[in-house]
Amino acid sequence: MRKKIGCYHAHYSNIEHIERALNPYDVEIVHFVDPGLDRIKADVDFTNEIAQRKIKDTLDWIAKCHLDAILITCTFFTANLQQETLLSYPIPIIKIDDPLFQNICQLNKQIIMAFTNPNTVKGTMDQLINFARIMEKELQAESVLLENTFDLIMQGKKEEYIEVVTNGLNQIVRENPDKTVVAAQLSMVPAAQGIGIGNHLNSLSRYMEELLNLDIK
């Protein structure tokens, strides 16, 4: 039976990644994009409470749209949602990080999580550590920020963003030959795939298939 999946994004650039990941399956994908929070989160009067309220209000709206599941693709959004909130909905709410975290916890290696968006670093790392604790896994993980890159994708400069991120990831890999480098954001997938490092799409398809019992086309 065809499943309807709602995808909650912070930017339109993430749509193509999800479409590609779920292309083998008999699903209808409905995309909801809200770039507003990213545009105002640097304002002096912006607070976590504002973000949490806006994200939950949007999630409430999406949940009413006759869907079988919701995939949240923005790590800033997921970092501002409590687990109790996610469990309060009548349909599965899937965080983009969960399948990636699951893979990381199975590696048994020192991990470097590479970011481009400074606002997602702490929240994502906290969630990773908590995920590993729940899985009862020992985890050695650190974060690296590729500075002054995220604005490029938000400005629609996709090719320039991919090039800069690819160069940055390559440098991290060269400088850390004994560690496993993972791209921590969905927007980094093209660069990560180009150099063969861990990324969200490596694990997302199978995770969604098993969780939602998706049928192949």
C-alpha positions in Angstrom: 0.0 0.0 0.0 1.4 3.4 -1.0 2.5 5.5 2.0 2.3 9.3 2.2 5.3 10.9 3.8 5.5 14.5 4.8 9.0 16.1 4.8 9.6 19.1 6.9 12.6 21.1 5.6 14.3 24.4 6.4 15.4 24.9 2.8 14.3 23.8 -0.7 17.7 22.4 -1.4 17.0 19.4 0.8 14.0 18.2 -1.4 16.1 16.6 -4.1 18.1 14.5 -1.6 14.9 13.0 -0.1 13.3 12.5 -3.5 16.4 10.5 -4.6 16.6 8.5 -1.4 13.0 7.4 -1.6 12.8 7.1 -5.3 12.8 3.2 -5.3 9.7 3.1 -3.1 6.0 3.4 -3.8 5.5 6.5 -1.8 3.9 9.9 -2.1 6.1 12.7 -0.8 4.7 16.0 0.4 7.2 18.7 1.1 6.8 21.5 3.6 9.5 24.2 3.6 10.0 26.9 6.2 13.2 28.9 5.8 12.0 31.6 8.1 13.6 30.5 11.3 17.0 30.4 9.7 16.6 34.0 8.6 15.7 35.3 12.1 17.7 33.1 14.4 20.5 35.6 14.5 18.2 38.4 15.7 19.0 39.8 19.2 15.6 39.0 20.5 15.5 35.4 19.1 15.2 32.7 21.8 15.1 28.9 21.9 11.5 29.2 23.1 10.5 31.1 19.9 12.1 28.3 17.8 10.5 25.5 19.8 7.1 27.0 19.6 7.3 27.7 15.9 8.6 24.3 15.0 6.0 22.5 17.1 3.2 24.7 15.6 4.3 23.8 12.1 4.7 20.1 13.0 1.1 20.2 14.4 -0.1 21.6 11.1 1.8 19.0 9.0 0.5 16.1 11.2 -3.1 17.1 10.2 -2.4 16.7 6.5 -3.4 13.0 6.2 0.1 11.5 6.2 1.5 8.2 7.3 4.7 9.6 8.7 6.7 12.8 8.9 10.5 13.1 8.2 12.2 16.2 9.7 15.3 16.9 7.6 16.7 20.0 9.4 19.0 19.3 12.4 18.2 22.7 13.9 14.5 21.7 14.0 15.2 18.3 15.5 17.6 19.8 18.1 14.7 22.0 19.3 12.2 19.1 19.7 11.9 17.0 22.8 11.5 13.3 22.5 8.2 13.5 24.4 6.9 15.9 21.8 7.7 13.5 19.0 6.0 10.6 20.7 2.8 12.7 21.3 1.8 12.4 17.6 -0.4 9.6 16.2 2.0 9.0 13.3 5.8 8.3 13.3 8.0 11.4 13.4 11.4 10.6 12.0 14.4 12.7 12.7 16.9 12.8 9.8 19.8 12.1 12.2 18.5 8.8 13.7 19.6 6.4 10.9 22.9 8.2 10.7 23.4 8.0 14.5 22.5 4.3 14.3 25.3 3.7 11.8 27.8 5.7 13.7 27.2 3.7 16.9 27.9 0.5 15.0 31.3 1.7 13.7 33.4 1.5 16.9 35.7 4.2 15.7 36.7 7.7 16.6 34.3 10.0 14.8 34.5 13.6 13.5 31.2 15.2 12.8 31.6 17.9 10.2 29.2 20.8 10.1 28.5 23.9 8.0 25.7 25.4 10.1 27.1 26.7 13.4 23.6 26.7 14.9 23.2 22.9 14.6 26.5 21.8 16.1 25.7 21.7 19.8 22.2 20.3 19.4 23.3 17.6 17.1 26.3 16.5 19.2 24.1 16.5 22.3 21.6 14.3 20.5 24.4 11.9 19.2 25.8 11.5 22.7 22.3 10.8 24.1 21.5 8.4 21.3 24.8 6.5 22.0 24.0 6.4 25.7 20.5 4.9 25.0 22.1 2.3 22.7 24.7 1.6 25.4 27.6 2.3 23.1 30.9 3.9 23.9 31.4 6.8 21.6 34.4 9.1 20.9 33.1 11.9 18.7 34.2 15.5 18.1 32.8 18.3 15.9 34.4 20.4 13.2 32.8 23.5 11.7 33.5 24.5 8.1 33.1 28.2 8.8 31.5 30.7 6.4 30.0 28.1 4.2 26.3 27.7 5.2 25.2 31.1 3.9 26.1 29.9 0.4 23.4 27.3 0.3 20.9 29.6 1.9 21.6 32.1 -0.8 21.0 29.5 -3.5 24.7 29.2 -4.5 24.6 25.4 -4.6 27.6 24.7 -6.8 29.8 27.0 -4.9 28.6 25.5 -1.6 29.3 22.0 -2.8 32.8 22.9 -4.0 33.8 24.7 -0.7 32.4 21.9 1.4 34.1 19.2 -0.6 37.4 21.0 -0.2 36.8 21.4 3.6 35.9 17.7 4.0 38.9 16.6 2.0 41.1 18.6 4.3 39.6 17.1 7.4 40.0 13.6 6.0 43.7 14.2 5.2 44.4 15.7 8.6 42.7 12.8 10.5 43.6 9.5 8.7 42.8 7.4 11.8 39.3 8.9 12.3 36.0 8.4 10.5 34.7 11.7 9.1 30.9 12.1 8.8 28.9 14.9 7.1 26.5 16.0 9.8 23.9 17.9 7.6 21.7 16.8 4.7 22.9 19.8 2.6 26.4 18.3 2.7 25.4 15.0 1.1 26.6 15.8 -2.5 30.1 16.8 -1.2 30.2 13.8 1.1 29.2 11.3 -1.6 31.8 12.8 -3.9 34.6 11.9 -1.6 33.0 8.7 -0.1 32.5 9.7 3.5 29.5 9.0 5.9 26.3 11.0 5.3 22.6 10.9 5.9 21.6 9.2 2.6 23.8 6.2 3.2 21.4 4.9 5.8 18.1 6.8 5.3 16.5 4.6 2.6 16.8 1.3 4.4 15.8 2.8 7.8 12.6 4.3 6.3 11.8 1.1 4.4 12.1 -1.0 7.6 10.3 1.4 9.9 7.4 2.2 7.6 7.2 -1.2 5.8 7.6 0.6 2.4 7.0 -1.3 -0.8 9.4 -1.2 -3.7 8.0 0.2 -7.0 
